[in-house]
Amino acid sequence: KRLLSITRDESDTLLQDISDIVEGQLKNRLGGAESIPPSLEFIVANVVVARYNQMGDEGKSSMAVEGESASWLTDLFAPFEKDIQRFLDRQNETVSGGSITFL
């Protein structure tokens, strides 16, 4: 709510619903993760803000009204794909990157 400068409590349920959906989508992008890693929690906050700001304009990629225009990403996670991929790469390195030495 602070990021969006919202003070009305009636937005709480809507923001929680958006957050739940965004978290589910990010978990799916992380290969079905059980939880969001702390290092990627910033993605949830940013995507929730972007999604909230698109309310009422779902399905649109741009809009122009009286000389003012706005455009939206069709994939709100797109700006974070490198962060997500780096995380996944690090996870894969951890799983497959070790070596064992027998004496």
Secondary structure, 3 states (H helix, E strand, C coil): CCCCCCCCCCHHHHHHHHHHHHHHHHHHHCCCCCCCCHHHHHHHHHHHHHHHHCCCCCCCCEEEECCEEEECCCCCCHHHHHHHHHHHHHHHHHHHCCCCCCC
